């Protein structure tokens, strides 16, 4: 049986609500911008060029920015359906509406998951993302799979994949070790024994 290929993809650029002239954090229903849709289309073309074919199957977070990104990737896929998995969602929090500069300061200080406005721990996100990932891989052996999710959940999943038997690292260490830009993907190749090879470069 041929190896399974999985791309972990961060959604493309969403619209930030503007409050008092300042961009604020978006919520689950934020759509992609026009530029974000173009970036997702370019990512789709880049991935088809790299793999020689479109995705066989595509999974997405239920949040609109991820689902719209996945839908663009699915337009050229042999299977056009986008499979929504709740476990791939972004963190549930009270951050929507917060000025982006304020949120950036909290994140840069490593306090995002210590703040009561974040309603999940890193360990809880790791558990649900890892469960979703292994369900997807188990259900689609030998296929080319697209998985569209969000920045922090994908960063946490990456750490869990690399270090399955260790505690998840501190948030700032996770940020230093791995980051996906919007409309970027990381390629994983999984053999029949479950060994995972991570490509050294990012797509998109």
C-alpha positions as CSV (number, residue, x, y, z in Angstrom):
1,X,0.0,0.0,0.0
2,X,1.3,3.5,-0.8
3,X,2.0,6.0,1.9
4,X,-0.6,8.4,3.2
5,X,0.1,12.0,2.6
6,X,-1.5,14.6,4.9
7,X,-1.3,18.4,4.5
8,X,-1.9,20.4,7.7
9,X,-3.2,23.7,6.4
10,X,-3.9,26.9,8.2
11,X,-6.9,28.8,6.8
12,X,-6.4,31.8,4.6
13,X,-6.8,35.5,5.5
14,X,-10.1,36.4,7.3
15,X,-11.8,39.7,7.7
16,X,-11.0,41.5,10.9
17,X,-14.0,43.5,12.4
18,X,-13.1,47.2,12.9
19,X,-13.9,48.8,16.2
20,X,-13.1,52.5,16.9
21,X,-10.9,52.5,13.8
22,X,-8.9,49.5,15.0
23,X,-8.9,45.9,13.7
24,X,-10.2,43.4,16.3
25,X,-10.0,39.7,16.7
26,X,-12.5,37.8,14.5
27,X,-15.0,35.2,15.7
28,X,-16.1,31.8,14.3
29,X,-18.2,33.4,11.5
30,X,-15.5,35.6,10.0
31,X,-15.3,35.1,6.2
32,X,-12.2,35.3,4.0
33,X,-11.2,38.5,2.5
34,X,-11.0,38.8,-1.3
35,X,-7.2,38.6,-1.0
36,X,-7.6,35.6,1.3
37,X,-9.7,33.7,-1.4
38,X,-7.0,34.4,-3.9
39,X,-4.3,33.1,-1.6
40,X,-6.3,29.9,-1.0
41,X,-6.7,29.5,-4.8
42,X,-2.9,29.9,-5.2
43,X,-2.3,27.3,-2.4
44,X,-4.6,24.9,-4.3
45,X,-2.6,25.4,-7.5
46,X,0.7,25.0,-5.7
47,X,-0.3,21.8,-4.0
48,X,-1.7,20.2,-7.2
49,X,1.6,21.1,-8.9
50,X,3.6,19.6,-6.1
51,X,1.6,16.4,-5.7
52,X,0.5,15.9,-9.4
53,X,-3.1,15.7,-8.4
54,X,-5.8,17.4,-6.2
55,X,-6.7,16.1,-2.7
56,X,-8.6,12.8,-2.5
57,X,-10.4,14.0,0.6
58,X,-10.6,17.2,2.6
59,X,-11.4,17.9,6.2
60,X,-12.1,21.2,7.9
61,X,-12.8,23.0,11.1
62,X,-16.4,24.2,11.3
63,X,-15.3,27.9,11.6
64,X,-16.2,29.8,8.4
65,X,-12.7,31.0,7.5
66,X,-11.4,27.4,7.6
67,X,-14.5,26.0,5.8
68,X,-14.2,28.6,3.0
69,X,-10.5,27.8,2.6
70,X,-11.3,24.1,2.4
71,X,-14.1,24.7,-0.1
72,X,-11.7,26.4,-2.4
73,X,-9.2,23.5,-2.1
74,X,-12.1,21.1,-2.8
75,X,-13.2,22.8,-6.1
76,X,-10.6,20.9,-8.1
77,X,-10.6,17.8,-5.9
78,X,-12.0,14.5,-7.1
79,X,-14.2,14.4,-4.0
80,X,-15.8,17.8,-3.7
81,X,-17.3,17.4,-0.3
82,X,-15.7,19.1,2.7
83,X,-15.9,16.9,5.8
84,X,-16.3,19.1,8.9
85,X,-14.8,17.8,12.2
86,X,-15.6,19.7,15.4
87,X,-12.2,18.7,16.9
88,X,-10.3,20.8,14.2
89,X,-11.9,24.1,15.4
90,X,-10.0,27.0,16.8
91,X,-10.0,27.7,20.5
92,X,-13.3,28.8,22.1
93,X,-12.6,32.1,23.9
94,X,-13.8,35.6,24.7
95,X,-11.1,37.1,22.5
96,X,-13.4,38.1,19.5
97,X,-13.7,41.9,19.6
98,X,-10.4,42.4,21.3
99,X,-8.0,44.9,19.6
100,X,-5.4,43.0,17.7
101,X,-2.5,44.9,19.3
102,X,-3.7,44.1,22.8
103,X,-4.1,40.4,21.9
104,X,-0.6,40.4,20.3
105,X,1.0,41.7,23.5
106,X,-0.7,39.0,25.5
107,X,0.4,36.3,23.1
108,X,3.9,37.6,22.8
109,X,4.2,37.5,26.6
110,X,3.2,33.8,26.5
111,X,0.1,34.5,28.5
112,X,-2.6,33.5,26.0
113,X,-3.4,30.3,27.7
114,X,-3.1,31.6,31.2
115,X,-5.7,34.3,30.6
116,X,-9.3,33.5,31.7
117,X,-10.6,34.7,28.4
118,X,-9.1,31.5,26.8
119,X,-11.4,28.7,27.7
120,X,-9.2,25.7,26.8
121,X,-5.8,24.6,27.9
122,X,-3.0,23.6,25.6
123,X,-3.4,20.0,26.8
124,X,-7.1,20.0,26.0
125,X,-6.5,21.3,22.5
126,X,-3.7,18.7,22.0
127,X,-6.1,15.9,22.9
128,X,-8.9,16.9,20.5
129,X,-6.6,17.8,17.6
130,X,-4.6,14.5,18.0
131,X,-7.8,12.5,18.2
132,X,-9.1,14.1,15.0
133,X,-5.8,13.7,13.2
134,X,-5.6,10.0,13.9
135,X,-9.3,9.4,13.0
136,X,-8.7,11.1,9.7
137,X,-5.5,9.1,8.9
138,X,-7.1,5.8,10.0
139,X,-10.1,6.4,7.7
140,X,-8.1,7.3,4.6
141,X,-5.0,5.0,4.2
142,X,-2.9,5.6,1.1
143,X,-4.8,8.8,0.1
144,X,-3.8,12.5,-0.3
145,X,-5.6,14.3,2.5
146,X,-6.1,18.0,3.2
147,X,-6.8,19.1,6.8
148,X,-7.7,22.8,7.3
149,X,-7.6,24.2,10.8
150,X,-6.1,27.1,12.7
151,X,-2.8,28.5,13.8
152,X,-2.5,27.5,17.5
153,X,-4.3,24.2,17.2
154,X,-2.1,23.2,14.3
155,X,1.0,24.4,16.2
156,X,0.0,22.2,19.2
157,X,-0.8,19.2,17.0
158,X,2.6,19.5,15.4
159,X,4.2,19.3,18.8
160,X,2.1,16.3,19.8
161,X,3.0,14.5,16.5
162,X,6.7,15.1,17.0
163,X,6.7,14.3,20.8
164,X,3.8,11.9,21.4
165,X,5.0,10.7,24.8
166,X,6.0,14.0,26.3
167,X,4.1,16.9,27.9
168,X,3.1,19.7,25.5
169,X,5.7,22.4,25.7
170,X,5.1,26.0,26.9
171,X,3.2,28.2,24.5
172,X,6.2,30.5,23.7
173,X,8.4,27.4,23.0
174,X,5.7,26.1,20.6
175,X,5.6,29.5,18.8
176,X,9.4,29.5,18.5
177,X,9.5,26.0,17.1
178,X,6.7,26.1,14.5
179,X,4.4,28.5,12.8
180,X,2.2,28.3,9.8
181,X,1.3,31.4,7.9
182,X,-2.2,31.9,6.6
183,X,-2.9,29.7,3.5
184,X,0.2,27.7,4.3
185,X,0.5,23.9,4.6
186,X,2.9,21.3,6.2
187,X,3.3,18.0,4.4
188,X,3.3,14.8,6.4
189,X,4.0,11.3,4.9
190,X,2.9,8.3,6.8
191,X,4.0,4.8,6.0
192,X,2.1,1.5,6.7
193,X,3.8,1.2,10.1
194,X,2.6,4.6,11.2
195,X,6.0,6.3,10.9
196,X,5.6,10.0,10.0
197,X,8.0,11.9,7.9
198,X,7.7,15.7,8.1
199,X,8.7,17.7,5.0
200,X,11.3,20.3,5.8
201,X,9.5,23.0,3.9
202,X,6.1,24.6,3.9
203,X,3.7,24.9,1.0
204,X,2.0,28.1,0.1
